[in-house]
Amino acid sequence: MTEGYLERDLIYNPDIKEQYFKRFPEGTHNFFKRIFSLSALVERGWGQDLFDFNLRQISGVLRSLNPLTFDSARSAQSIIHNYISSMIHHRSNRVNPLDFVDHRWADQFVDTRRKLLFSKSELYDQLIPLCVNKQDAVIIALPFEGIKGLQSSEIRNLKLTDVNFENKSILLTDDKGNRRSIENVTSNCLELIRNASNEDAYYMKNGNTAPTIRKKEAIALLETGFVIKPANTKNTNFEQVAEHVLQQRLDTIQRSLQIQKLTLTNLYRSGMLYMAKEIYRRDGYLSKRSQYEEICEKFNVSKISNHGHIQYNWTRLKGVINIENIEKIYGFEIV
């Protein structure tokens, strides 16, 4: 690891930080670099190394990191905790202040108003379990798995008979009649598809009715053969639901759970980023065309003509699907 790579002038007490860096795989160093370059601003302000910080000072570091997700905030907390423990012999009181808080302490520093991307655990462990209707939950899960299509037609056209639960694959059809198969669908998503298909009632406002109403307001769902069903209203369409219905249901979840930016496009890009993270873990890097084409294949990214060759427009992805955003959204579970 070279001094140039570490940019020693941006890191406070770089000799000690270098020794700490060397304990971990090189693929994790960018995340360390980001944490310690930002902590340097706070360290210089106090004239102290991070290993000697109290909880209030550590708060300043995490606030300056401006994490986008709970995963990245907790990862940063874990790294700082490990760093202080590793340097405890340098510490004036030999006590690590992060020993006295739980792993969710750093959640307070996440600004959810800026969110455009979601981690897998945020969706499957935190958001989806709060959806009263599986009809809503499955709309969150499907684009994350790579199922969307033009005008969300792959979601709207999905039928239970298209799903092979044994092989964990789904046959998808868009509004133009184009068909493709997606493999390795997660068990969680498959379960949501089955449960959504079995629902016969839809609870309005995610079940959040007025306190004076004893019974939650529900509307019957019509059986149309599609997984996403229309509610039985005077304007019911007995075929696929319209695209705006999907976003209306997501908007209801946003209001109910007080989150923002929950759109089909953001969920779709979040799934891409998760797949990129897994490829990065597998290969130790993320830069080759072949890696991005794996993502393009699963998420059915549009193709363009390049000097007579039809290929995926993979270079467009790199503005969002990159190591920097992987670090921001996921951090690294390395300590």
N, C-alpha and C positions, 0 to 999 in steps of 0.2 A: 504494500500500500504506500503510495508515494505521497510526499508532502503536498505536491500540487493537487492531487486528487482530494485531499482533505481540506485544502484551502485554509491553511493554518491561521492566516490573518483574520479569518472570520470566526474562529473558534477560541473561546476563552480557555486558558490553561491547556493548550493543545497537546503537550507531552503526556499528561495524564489521560486525556481523552483518547489519544492514539492507542495507549495500552489497553484501554477498555474496548475500543473498536475491534482490535485484533482477535478478540475472543469469539467473534461471530462470523458467519459466512459472508463473503464479499457481496452477495446479492442483497444483503440487508443494509449495506452501508449508506445507501442514499437516504433511507429513513432516519438513521442515526444523524447523518449530516444535517438534515433539515431540523431535527430537534435541537441539536447542539449549536447550530448557527443562530437559531432564534433565541435559545436560552442565553447565548453570549451577550445579547443586548441587555438582558435583565442582570446577568452576572456582573457585567461591567458597571451597571448602575449602582449595584450594591457593593462592588469591590470584593465579591465572594464567589467561590466556585459553587456550582450547583450541588455538589455533594454536601455542602454545609448549609443548605437552604432550610428554612422552616416552611410550614404549610402555606402561609400567606405568600411567601416568595415563590413557591412552586405554583401556586395559583396564577401568579403573573406570567410564568413560563407557559402554562397550558392555555391561558387566555391569548397569548401572543401567537401560539400555534394555530388558533382559530380553526379547530377541527370541524369537519363537515358531518361526521357520523360518530355514534357512540363507540363503534368498533375502533376507529382511529384514536379517539380520546382515551379509551381504556388501554390501547396499545402504548400510547405515549406515557400514560401514568405508570404502566408496568415497566417500561424501559427506565424511566427516572427512578422508580423504586429500586430496581435492580442495580442501577448505577450508584445510588447512595449506599446501598448495602455492600456493594463491592468496595467502596471507598470509606467504609465506616470507621476505619482506623485513622483516617484523616479528620474525621468529624469531631468537633469540640466536645459534644455531649454523648457521643457513641450511640445515639438513638435515631432511628429512621422514622420521621414523622408520618410517612405513608403506611407504616405498620398499623396505624390506628384508624385508618379509613378503609372502607370496602372497595372492591374493584369498580363500583359504579360512581365513585366520588367525582371522577372527571367528567361525568355526563353533563354537569352543570355548565360546562364551557362550550357545548355544542350549540351553534346558532342554527336552529332548524328553519329559520326564515330564508336561508340562502340555499337550501338543499335543492339540487337538481338530480342527484344520483343517490341511490339507496343501496345499502349492503344487503346481502342475502339474509343475514340474521335479523336485520331490522324488519324485513318484510315477513319472513316466515315465523320468527319468534316473538315479534313485538306488534306488528301491524295486523297481519292476517288473523291472529287469534282474537282480535277485538272487533272483527267484522261479524255482526249478528247473522247476516245472510251469506251463505256459501256462494250465492250468485254474485255477490260483490267480491268475495275473497278470490274466486277463481279469475276474475278480471284482472286482479293484481298479479296473480301467479303466471298467467299464460304469456304475456309479453316478456316477462323476465326469463322464461324458458325458451324464448326465440320464436314464439307464435304470435304473429300480428298480421302481416300482409297489407296490401294497399287498402286504405280506408278501413283497416282492422278487419278485413273480410275473413282472414283465417280464423279469427276468434268468433265472429258472428256466424260463420258457416259450420262451426264445429258440432259434430253429432257424437253421441256416446258410441255409436257403432263404428266410428272412425278410430277409436282408441283400442289398442292392443295392450291390455293391462299385464299380460304375462311377459311380453317382450319389451314392455315399457317404450312403445313407439306410438306415434299418432300420424294418421294420414290427413293432410291438410289440403283445403281447397279454397282458392280465392274467387272473387266475383267474376273473373275472366275464365274460370274453369281450369286454371293451372293447378296441378296437383304435385305435392311433394310429401316426403315422409321425414319426420324428425325422430331421431333415436335418443336413447338414454334420458328419457324424461324422468324427473325425480319422482320418487314415491309420494312425496308430499303433494306435488302438483296433480298426480293421477288420482289421489284420494279426494282432492278438492273438486276435480272434474266429476267424479262419481257422486259426491255429495251434492254438488250444485244441480246435477241432472235429476237427483231424487227429490229436490225441494219442490213443494207445491204451494208455498206461501212466501210472500215477500214483505218483510217488516220495514215500514217507512222510517226514514230518518235514522237508520241503523238501530231502530228500537228505542230511540230517545224521544218518547212522547212526553207530553206535559205532565207534571206531578199530579194534576187533578184527574188524569185519565188512568183508571186502574188496569185496563186491558191494553196491551200494546196494539197499535194499529197495523193490521196486515191486509194485504191484497192478494187474491188468488193469482197464481202463475198459470199461464196457459201452456199446455203441452203442444209444442210445434215440431218436435223431433230434434230441435237444436238444444245444446247445453245451456246457452244463454237464452232465457225465456222472457217473453213480454209479460208485464202485469196486465190483469184483466180490467182494462179501462175502456172508456167509450172510443178512444182512438187506437185501439189495439191493432197491431199488424200481425197477422197469423203466420208470417214467414219469419225470416231472420229479423232480429232487432236492428234498428238503424244505428249507425256509428255514434251519433250523438247520445244515444241511450247509455253506451258504455262510459263516456266521460261524465254524464250526469250522475251516474252511480258512484263514480270515483269522487266527484265533487261532494256528494253527500258524505262520503267517508272523510274527506278533508275537513268538512265543517264539523262533523261529529267528533273527530279525534284531534282537531285543531292542529293540523299539519298543512303544509303548502307544497305546491309543485308536484302533486300526485297525478301525473298524466301518463297516458299510454306510451308516449315517446320516451319519457324519462324512465319508466319501468323497463322498456325495451333496451335502452342504452345501459341501464344498470345491470341487466342480464349479460350484455356484452362485456361489461367491465369485469363481472365475476368470472366469466369464462377466460378473459385475458389474465386475470389473477392466477387461475388454475394452470394456464399454459406457462406463465412466468415461474410458478413454483415447480412445474415439471421440467422446464428447460433451463431455468436459471437466467433467462434473458427474455426480452420482448422487443423485437426489432425487425424480424424477417417477414418478408411478404407471405411466405407459406403459413406462418403463424396467424397472421391477420386473415388469410383466406379460410382458415379453419373456422374462424368466427363468422366470416361472411357466409360460409356454407350453411351453418346452423341457423343464422338469423336472416337468411334469404336477402342479403344486401343486393341492391340493384347492380347490374353490369353495364359497362360502357365499352365503346369501341376505341381501342388504342392502337393506332397504326394498322388497322385491319384485323386486330385480334380482339375478340370479345372476352373481357375479364372483369372480375369484381372491382368496383370502385373503392378499393381498400384504403387508399391514401387518405380519404376523407375521415376515416375512423380515428386516425392518429391524433386529431385535435382533442378528442375526448377519451379514447381508449388508449391510455398510455400509463407508464410506470408512475408518473407524478400523481395521477388520479387514483391509481391503485393504492398508493401510500396514503393519500388523503382519506380515502373511504375505508380502507381495511387496516392500515398500519401493517405491522408484522408481529405475529404471535411467536416470538422467538425467545422470550425470557420467562 
